[in-house]
Amino acid sequence: MFLPFFARLRQEGVPVSLREYLAFLEGMAAGLVTYDVDGFYHLARVVMVKDERHLDRFDRAFAAAFNGLETITADQVLDAIDLPRDWLEKLAERHMTAEERAQVAALGGFEALMDTLRKRLAEQKGRHQGGSKWVGTAGTSPFGAYGYNPEGVRIGQGESRHQRAVKVWDRREFRNLDDSVELGTRNIKVALRRLRRWARDGAEQELDLEGTIRATADHGWLDVQTRPERRNAVKVLLFLDIGGSMDPYVKVLEELFSAARSEFKHLAPFYFHNCLYEGVWRDNRRRWDDQTPTMDLLRTYGSDWKCIFVGDASMSPYEILHAGGANEHWNPEPGKLWLERACAQWPRHLWINPMPEAHWGYTQSTRLIRDIFSNRMVPMTLDGIARGIRELR
């Protein structure tokens, strides 16, 4: 009975295999979920989705495969209501506020509400719209779709309108995590983890369980072995464009910075404005009186560091091509020269652009910087970050 669901997943681009589908069927046969819509949804998602980029595709397939509750006949609904009454009541109570529970109790409680629904379905003939009693649409009845009532059971409604229903039969909460959406902190962490390279360094203070077992077996007594802690050995230079046209992207910059801080032990962040020049800074409040010479960075950080620039690359071409072209100070050398020096010093380099990729071709400065970086410019999306990580590796 789940073959159409499996086919829909493949149609939406979720790379689910026959082995995973059979594992899902085994879970259902074992009774891992019974009369629990949320449990069924999460079981299917856990078993058949291997990559967070496919969660949105899974949700679309799930919605399409199990859509159509509005076409269920009255007899079918009656049969279904007789079975899951207990879990329906518990699920409704979990999602209702104390005020909403009081309203339901004042009208006879959840059981009375469901009994009324059963009776009206048994009596109703045909479709109704705009009424106050029958199960229909656009009315004031507690039952149906696209109507208003302070309490009710929504059947066959695609989205929430008043957020007042006691129970929504076919409403699903989906997260949009497709590979074309902008990143959040957690998703950035998932993307950056692909850049990790593990190495053991520092003091020998971590328990070596396998070594302890082996040494204890060899010596005949408990012989505790320790080893250096495993850490991410990747070293990252992070240059963040700040101010001006980057103001709309402050939130996503903060998320990227937070994720990078947590993922990389060796992280050296610096700020710049529009283009790289002779100085960068760590504190925006002291950008004019406490700059770090860019040449010092080129001499301090070796070629084994990975270099990531984050900016929209939107500026006057003069800021890149000419001395004195910067809009806030006189730059003795053009920004293009400093960017070329950075790319030469750190061969594993990348430019992440928060602006949608479709807009890059309309800005001359974006094309210039993309050429300087040998086309190593990616959008700040899940797919873009994944492409960039492959370049850095």
C-alpha positions, 0 to 999 in steps of 0.5 A: 500500500506504500508503493505510491509513496515510494514512487512519489519520493523517487519522483521528487528527487529523494534518493531512496533505495529499495533497501530503505523502503523495505526497512520502512515496511519492517518498522511498520510491520513491527508496530513502531507506530500505530494511529500516530500521524506524527510518528508515521511521518517521522519514522518514514523520514528517519528511514528514507532521508539520508541528507538534510538537503532532501527534507523539503523534497520528502515533505512535498512527496509526503503531502502529495502521497497522503493528500486528499482527506477531503475526498473521504466518504462519510462512512470511511470517516466514521470508521476512522473516528471509531479507531483513533479516538484516544490518540486524537484526544491526547493529540488535541490536548497537547496542541491546545492552550489552556483557554482553548481546552476550557472552551471545549470543556464548556461545550461538552468536551472533546468526546461530545465534539467528536460525537457531534461530528459523527452524527452530522456526517451520518445525516449529511447528504452532498456538499455544503458551503457557507452554512453553520451546521453541516460539514462543508466550506466557508461557513461557521460550522465547527466542522469542515474547511475554510470557515471560522469557529472558535473550536472545530475540526478542520477536514480538507483544508490546505493551510491554517487561517485562524489558528483556532482549530481543535484538530486539523486532520490533514495539516502538516508542518514542513521545514523548507530545507531544500538546497536552494534556500539560505542557510541557518546556523545549524545548516551551516554547521552541517555544511562546514563539517564536510571540511573537517580533517581530524588529527590528534594533538595536545596532551594525552588526556583522552581515554583510549578505550581500545588501547585500554582493553588491549593492554589489560588483556596483554598484562592481566590487570587494568592498564588504562591507556590515554591518547591526545584528543582528536581535533579538527585540524583545518585552519580557516581565514575568514574575511567578512565584508561588513557595512553598506550593501551588506547590511541586509545580510547581517543576520546570515553573516552572524549565523555563518560566523557562529557556525564557523566558530563552533566548527573550527578550532583554528579560525582567524576572522577579519573584517573588510569593506567591499574589497580587500585593501592594505588593512583589515580589522577584527573590531568594527568599533575600532576599524580606523585606529586598530587595523591589521596590515594585510601584508602581515597576514600574508606573512603570518598565515601559511599556504596551508590555511584555507581562505574564505571571503564572504561578501556580495561583491557589489561595488564600483569597478573603480574600487577593484581596478584603480588606486584611490578607487576605495569609497572611504579612504585613499588606497595606494594600490588597487583592490585587485592586486590585494585579492590576487596576492591573497589567492596566490598565498592561500591556493585553497580560497573561496568567495561566498556571495549571499546575493542570489546567483541569478543576479551576479551577471548584472554587476560588473564588480561581481564578474571581476571578483569571480574572475580573480577567484577563478570562478570559485564563487558560490551562493550562500545556499546549502548547495552552494556551500557544498560546492565550495567545500569541495573546492576547498578540499 
